[in-house]
Amino acid sequence: MNDESLDDVELGVSLGAGSAGEVFEVVGRERERVVKRFNSLSIDRDFQRRNFSRLASLSDAHGIPRVVAHRFDRPPYMVMTERAEGRPLSRFGGMKEAAAWKVIRQLAEILGHAHKHGVYHGHLHPGNVLLAGESAEGVPIVLDFGAGLVGEVHHIDLGENAAWCAPEQLLSAGRPWGEGRLQKWDVFSFGLIAYWLINDRLPRGLGYLKERQHQITRSGGRPVPFDFQAYVDDLHHTPAVVWGASFSLSKEARLYREIIDRCLALNPSERPVDLREVRNQFRSLEARFALEDAEERVVKERLKQKAKLFGARTVAACLGISFLGATYYLVEYFRRTYFFQNKVSELDQVRSEERRVGKKCRSRWSP
């Protein structure tokens, strides 16, 4: 990758601004690409350089827009990526659970692959995920890697999106992020997205968020700073994760929920190590379900074959009984026929004898 290729890029209209910078479309022949220009105070340049270098080297980064070029050695700090099309995941809170798990598992595959190659996000929330496709079960695309509260950030206003951060990430202001901490921050944020996608609400901290909304209303709509400490205190005030109705919940969904419960642990040591582990847990369940499904099909086929065998034996027995009955009646018929024939013969003899005697008598008594 050549960082100098960003020098002659002509930026077009703004496509939107976030907590760490602004995204522009690229004018000219590169219209299928976009450039994000970062606020120098809102990023850790060393972290971004490492993160995007690794991301650019991924040849199979399915679900992540390909990085074309990036520059973090001098301002303006920028990254150029392929343009992604889709609808923000933030529109789809409260999905039907079966459809939601399909999206969640695909998201785990994308982020697990990124973690495997040392690429971390740091700012996961529904606004940074698109769904490509027409249906609600579209393919997720993950955007905006590294543009959050990670590393030596001098100033960043996360706004409402602070609610999607891990509590220890907020209290440490994103420092330090090494030694596996950042991976667990991503795991927690992933768990929040999964829970929200099904329940259309966050699992904890709702008391503070409601009170903050009241403050915004009382202020006439003016911005109200997000109080990290108050929010984290509220998270610990209600530590249990309560899911929605579980009536007729499938075994698969129940086991999937257990994975997300581990991701949402307030104690980082109780969470999966990274999203690669989360991905592998989903894969393990899929393999288990496939094996159980195959075993169930074998059992059903055995029962089906047993039923067929029983039916065949029943038919054979019925035919055997019918044959024996028919044989019996046939023998009886022949027996009776023979008896009747003997009786007829005897009657014929009697009649012959009567005729002989009658003839003799007539001859004797004739004049």
ZAMARGU-4260 file (C-alpha; in steps of 0.2 Angstrom, whole numbers, plus 5000, padded with zeros to 4 digits):
<rodrens>
0) 5000/5000/5000 | 5006/5017/4995 | 5001/5031/5008 | 5006/5044/4995 | 4991/5039/4984
5) 4980/5048/4996 | 4988/5065/4992 | 4979/5067/4975 | 4962/5060/4980 | 4948/5073/4977
10) 4935/5072/4991 | 4917/5074/4987 | 4902/5077/4998 | 4902/5072/5016 | 4893/5055/5019
15) 4892/5058/5038 | 4902/5063/5053 | 4906/5052/5069 | 4915/5054/5085 | 4932/5053/5078
20) 4931/5060/5060 | 4921/5062/5044 | 4917/5051/5029 | 4918/5058/5011 | 4914/5050/4994
25) 4929/5050/4982 | 4927/5061/4966 | 4931/5054/4949 | 4936/5036/4944 | 4936/5030/4962
30) 4918/5033/4966 | 4916/5016/4973 | 4928/5021/4987 | 4926/5032/5002 | 4939/5041/5013
35) 4937/5044/5032 | 4947/5059/5038 | 4951/5058/5056 | 4951/5071/5070 | 4969/5071/5076
40) 4964/5073/5094 | 4951/5058/5093 | 4963/5044/5088 | 4978/5035/5094 | 4989/5036/5078
45) 5000/5021/5082 | 4985/5010/5086 | 4977/5015/5070 | 4992/5013/5059 | 4995/4995/5066
50) 4976/4991/5065 | 4974/4997/5047 | 4990/4989/5041 | 4984/4972/5047 | 4967/4975/5040
55) 4974/4980/5023 | 4984/4964/5023 | 4969/4953/5025 | 4965/4944/5008 | 4949/4937/5014
60) 4941/4950/5025 | 4924/4945/5021 | 4911/4957/5029 | 4924/4971/5031 | 4927/4984/5017
65) 4944/4982/5009 | 4957/4995/5014 | 4964/5003/4999 | 4976/5016/5007 | 4979/5024/5024
70) 4990/5038/5031 | 4994/5041/5050 | 5012/5048/5049 | 5006/5065/5045 | 4990/5075/5044
75) 4977/5074/5038 | 4976/5057/5044 | 4965/5047/5033 | 4960/5029/5027 | 4952/5025/5010
80) 4941/5009/5009 | 4929/5002/4997 | 4912/5009/4998 | 4899/4998/5007 | 4881/4998/5003
85) 4867/4992/5015 | 4855/4997/5029 | 4861/5002/5047 | 4859/4988/5059 | 4852/5001/5071
90) 4835/5000/5062 | 4833/4982/5066 | 4832/4981/5085 | 4819/4968/5091 | 4821/4956/5077
95) 4813/4939/5077 | 4825/4928/5087 | 4828/4915/5074 | 4832/4928/5061 | 4843/4938/5073
100) 4854/4923/5077 | 4858/4921/5059 | 4865/4939/5059 | 4873/4937/5076 | 4883/4921/5070
105) 4888/4929/5054 | 4894/4944/5064 | 4904/4933/5076 | 4912/4925/5060 | 4918/4942/5053
110) 4924/4949/5070 | 4932/4932/5075 | 4942/4932/5059 | 4948/4950/5062 | 4953/4946/5080
115) 4962/4930/5073 | 4973/4942/5063 | 4976/4955/5076 | 4963/4967/5070 | 4952/4975/5083
120) 4937/4987/5083 | 4936/4996/5099 | 4919/5005/5094 | 4906/4991/5090 | 4888/4997/5090
125) 4873/4995/5078 | 4877/5011/5069 | 4894/5004/5063 | 4886/4988/5056 | 4877/4987/5039
130) 4865/4974/5033 | 4868/4971/5014 | 4853/4963/5005 | 4834/4966/5004 | 4828/4956/5019
135) 4831/4958/5037 | 4842/4943/5036 | 4855/4952/5026 | 4874/4949/5027 | 4882/4960/5040
140) 4896/4972/5035 | 4907/4980/5049 | 4913/4998/5047 | 4924/5010/5057 | 4937/5000/5065
145) 4947/5009/5078 | 4938/5025/5079 | 4933/5024/5097 | 4939/5026/5115 | 4955/5016/5112
150) 4973/5021/5117 | 4981/5038/5119 | 4965/5048/5114 | 4966/5067/5119 | 4947/5071/5116
155) 4933/5061/5110 | 4914/5063/5112 | 4906/5046/5111 | 4888/5053/5115 | 4875/5040/5116
160) 4887/5027/5109 | 4896/5026/5125 | 4882/5014/5131 | 4889/5001/5119 | 4907/5001/5128
165) 4913/4989/5141 | 4912/4997/5158 | 4931/4995/5161 | 4934/5003/5144 | 4925/5019/5149
170) 4933/5020/5167 | 4950/5018/5160 | 4947/5030/5145 | 4953/5017/5133 | 4970/5015/5142
175) 4979/5003/5142 | 4972/4993/5128 | 4985/4979/5127 | 4987/4962/5135 | 4970/4956/5129
180) 4960/4970/5136 | 4954/4977/5119 | 4948/4960/5113 | 4937/4958/5128 | 4930/4976/5125
185) 4925/4970/5108 | 4917/4954/5116 | 4907/4964/5128 | 4901/4976/5114 | 4897/4961/5103
190) 4886/4954/5117 | 4877/4970/5118 | 4873/4971/5100 | 4867/4953/5100 | 4856/4956/5116
195) 4849/4972/5108 | 4845/4964/5091 | 4833/4952/5100 | 4826/4962/5114 | 4827/4980/5107
200) 4835/4986/5123 | 4851/4985/5132 | 4852/4973/5146 | 4858/4985/5159 | 4860/5003/5163
205) 4843/5008/5158 | 4840/5018/5174 | 4854/5030/5169 | 4850/5031/5151 | 4832/5036/5156
210) 4838/5049/5168 | 4850/5056/5155 | 4835/5058/5142 | 4826/5067/5155 | 4841/5079/5157
215) 4841/5082/5139 | 4823/5086/5138 | 4825/5098/5153 | 4839/5106/5144 | 4829/5110/5129
220) 4838/5097/5118 | 4855/5104/5122 | 4869/5091/5123 | 4872/5083/5140 | 4889/5075/5143
225) 4888/5056/5146 | 4893/5052/5164 | 4904/5037/5162 | 4905/5034/5181 | 4886/5035/5184
230) 4882/5024/5169 | 4895/5010/5176 | 4887/5012/5193 | 4870/5008/5186 | 4877/4993/5176
235) 4884/4986/5193 | 4867/4990/5202 | 4858/4978/5191 | 4871/4965/5186 | 4859/4951/5180
240) 4855/4949/5162 | 4837/4946/5160 | 4831/4940/5143 | 4814/4941/5135 | 4800/4928/5135
245) 4807/4911/5134 | 4790/4902/5130 | 4793/4888/5118 | 4812/4893/5116 | 4822/4881/5106
250) 4837/4872/5113 | 4848/4880/5100 | 4842/4898/5106 | 4844/4894/5124 | 4862/4888/5121
255) 4866/4903/5110 | 4859/4915/5124 | 4872/4907/5136 | 4886/4912/5125 | 4880/4930/5125
260) 4878/4929/5144 | 4896/4925/5145 | 4901/4940/5133 | 4891/4952/5144 | 4900/4947/5160
265) 4904/4963/5170 | 4920/4955/5176 | 4932/4954/5160 | 4940/4938/5167 | 4923/4929/5165
270) 4921/4934/5146 | 4928/4924/5132 | 4946/4929/5128 | 4942/4936/5111 | 4929/4935/5097
275) 4938/4921/5089 | 4933/4911/5104 | 4915/4917/5103 | 4915/4912/5085 | 4922/4895/5089
280) 4909/4892/5102 | 4895/4896/5089 | 4904/4884/5077 | 4905/4870/5090 | 4886/4872/5094
285) 4883/4871/5075 | 4893/4855/5074 | 4884/4848/5089 | 4867/4852/5082 | 4872/4845/5065
290) 4877/4829/5074 | 4862/4828/5084 | 4851/4831/5069 | 4860/4817/5060 | 4857/4805/5075
295) 4839/4811/5076 | 4837/4807/5057 | 4845/4790/5060 | 4833/4786/5074 | 4818/4792/5064
300) 4824/4781/5049 | 4826/4766/5061 | 4809/4769/5068 | 4802/4771/5051 | 4810/4755/5045
305) 4804/4745/5060 | 4787/4752/5057 | 4788/4746/5039 | 4795/4729/5044 | 4781/4727/5057
310) 4768/4731/5044 | 4776/4719/5032 | 4776/4705/5045 | 4758/4710/5050 | 4753/4708/5031
315) 4762/4692/5030 | 4754/4685/5045 | 4737/4690/5039 | 4740/4682/5022 | 4746/4666/5031
320) 4731/4666/5042 | 4720/4669/5027 | 4729/4655/5017 | 4727/4643/5032 | 4708/4648/5033
325) 4706/4645/5014 | 4715/4629/5015 | 4704/4623/5029 | 4688/4628/5020 | 4695/4620/5004
330) 4698/4603/5013 | 4682/4604/5021 | 4673/4607/5004 | 4682/4592/4997 | 4677/4582/5012
335) 4659/4586/5011 | 4659/4584/4992 | 4666/4567/4994 | 4653/4563/5008 | 4639/4569/4998
340) 4645/4559/4983 | 4645/4543/4994 | 4627/4547/5000 | 4621/4549/4982 | 4629/4533/4977
345) 4620/4524/4992 | 4604/4532/4987 | 4606/4526/4969 | 4609/4508/4976 | 4594/4509/4987
350) 4583/4515/4972 | 4590/4501/4962 | 4586/4489/4975 | 4569/4495/4977 | 4566/4494/4959
355) 4573/4476/4958 | 4562/4471/4973 | 4547/4480/4966 | 4549/4472/4949 | 4551/4455/4958
360) 4535/4458/4968 | 4525/4463/4952 | 4531/4447/4943 | 4526/4436/4958 | 4509/4444/4960
365) 4505/4446/4942 | 4490/4434/4936
</rodrens>
